[in-house]
Amino acid sequence: MSKNAFIQYVEDQVAVKEFPKFKAGDTITLTYKIIEGNKERLQKFQGVVLQRVGSGPNATFTVRKISNNIGVERIFPVSSPFIEEIEINKTGSVRRARIFYLRDLRGKKARIKEGRRL
């Protein structure tokens, strides 16, 4: 079995849930399953998508939110079994695929212009 065939086989085995299409600049609410001991709970993480990296089941995306005046960023794999749902709150209109300049901005300067819905 060649390397490409093996990689294709592994990617076919990973179940990828269907989520709405989103890109950098969009504000999303992500419902994430957290397991603590033998208990499970759902937690919502709402923030701005900074980037999307990769394609297929091994793609990831970074979400940033401000919590108690501290910026919190989390990287989520698209094919994570812990992601329950993704809801798009606002579609942002940005000119870049990676909006890391948002890390240095505070308050009204950190606003993103709203774009059209797809």
C-alpha positions as CSV (number, residue, x, y, z in Angstrom):
1,M,0.0,0.0,0.0
2,S,1.5,3.3,-1.0
3,K,1.7,6.3,1.3
4,N,-1.0,8.3,-0.5
5,A,-3.4,5.3,-0.5
6,F,-2.8,4.8,3.2
7,I,-3.5,8.5,4.0
8,Q,-6.7,8.3,1.9
9,Y,-7.8,5.2,3.8
10,V,-7.3,6.9,7.1
11,E,-9.1,10.1,6.0
12,D,-12.0,8.0,4.9
13,Q,-12.3,6.4,8.3
14,V,-12.6,9.7,10.1
15,A,-16.2,10.9,10.3
16,V,-16.5,14.6,9.6
17,K,-19.7,16.3,10.6
18,E,-21.3,18.8,8.3
19,F,-21.1,22.4,9.6
20,P,-22.0,25.6,8.0
21,K,-19.4,27.3,5.9
22,F,-17.5,30.0,7.7
23,K,-14.2,31.9,7.2
24,A,-11.9,34.4,8.9
25,G,-13.8,37.4,10.3
26,D,-17.0,35.5,11.0
27,T,-18.4,35.5,14.6
28,I,-19.5,32.0,15.6
29,T,-20.9,30.2,18.6
30,L,-19.4,26.8,19.0
31,T,-21.0,24.2,21.3
32,Y,-18.2,22.0,22.7
33,K,-18.6,18.8,24.8
34,I,-16.5,18.8,28.0
35,I,-16.0,15.5,29.9
36,E,-15.1,15.8,33.5
37,G,-14.6,12.5,35.2
38,N,-17.8,10.5,34.4
39,K,-19.9,13.7,33.7
40,E,-20.5,15.4,30.4
41,R,-21.6,19.0,29.8
42,L,-21.9,21.3,26.9
43,Q,-20.1,24.7,26.8
44,K,-20.6,27.5,24.3
45,F,-17.5,29.4,23.0
46,Q,-18.4,32.5,21.1
47,G,-15.8,34.5,19.3
48,V,-14.3,35.7,16.0
49,V,-12.6,33.2,13.6
50,L,-9.0,34.3,13.1
51,Q,-8.0,31.7,10.6
52,R,-8.8,28.3,8.9
53,V,-5.9,26.0,8.2
54,G,-5.8,22.8,6.2
55,S,-8.4,20.9,4.3
56,G,-10.4,17.8,4.7
57,P,-10.7,16.0,8.1
58,N,-7.4,17.4,9.4
59,A,-8.4,21.1,9.0
60,T,-8.4,23.4,12.0
61,F,-9.7,26.8,12.9
62,T,-8.8,29.4,15.5
63,V,-11.5,31.3,17.5
64,R,-10.7,34.3,19.7
65,K,-12.9,35.9,22.3
66,I,-12.4,38.5,25.1
67,S,-13.1,37.1,28.6
68,N,-12.6,39.5,31.6
69,N,-10.5,41.8,29.4
70,I,-8.2,39.0,28.5
71,G,-8.0,37.6,25.0
72,V,-8.6,33.9,24.8
73,E,-7.8,31.9,21.7
74,R,-8.6,28.2,21.0
75,I,-7.7,26.0,18.1
76,F,-10.4,23.5,17.2
77,P,-10.0,20.6,14.7
78,V,-12.9,20.4,12.3
79,S,-13.3,16.7,12.7
80,S,-13.3,16.8,16.5
81,P,-15.9,14.5,18.0
82,F,-16.4,17.0,20.9
83,I,-17.9,19.7,18.6
84,E,-21.6,19.4,18.8
85,E,-22.7,22.4,16.6
86,I,-21.4,25.6,15.1
87,E,-23.7,28.5,14.6
88,I,-22.8,31.6,12.6
89,N,-23.8,34.8,14.4
90,K,-22.3,37.4,12.0
91,T,-20.5,37.2,8.7
92,G,-17.5,39.5,8.7
93,S,-16.0,41.3,5.7
94,V,-12.2,41.1,6.0
95,R,-9.5,41.3,3.3
96,R,-7.2,38.7,4.8
97,A,-7.3,34.9,5.4
98,R,-5.5,35.3,8.8
99,I,-6.6,38.3,10.9
100,F,-3.9,38.2,13.6
101,Y,-3.8,42.0,13.6
102,L,-7.0,41.7,15.7
103,R,-4.8,40.6,18.7
104,D,-3.4,44.1,19.1
105,L,-6.7,46.0,18.8
106,R,-9.0,46.8,21.7
107,G,-12.5,48.2,22.0
108,K,-14.2,49.9,19.0
109,K,-11.0,49.4,16.9
110,A,-11.5,45.7,17.1
111,R,-14.8,45.8,15.3
112,I,-15.2,43.9,12.1
113,K,-17.3,45.3,9.2
114,E,-20.3,43.1,8.6
115,G,-20.5,41.3,5.2
116,R,-23.2,39.7,3.2
117,R,-24.5,36.3,4.2
118,L,-23.7,33.4,1.8
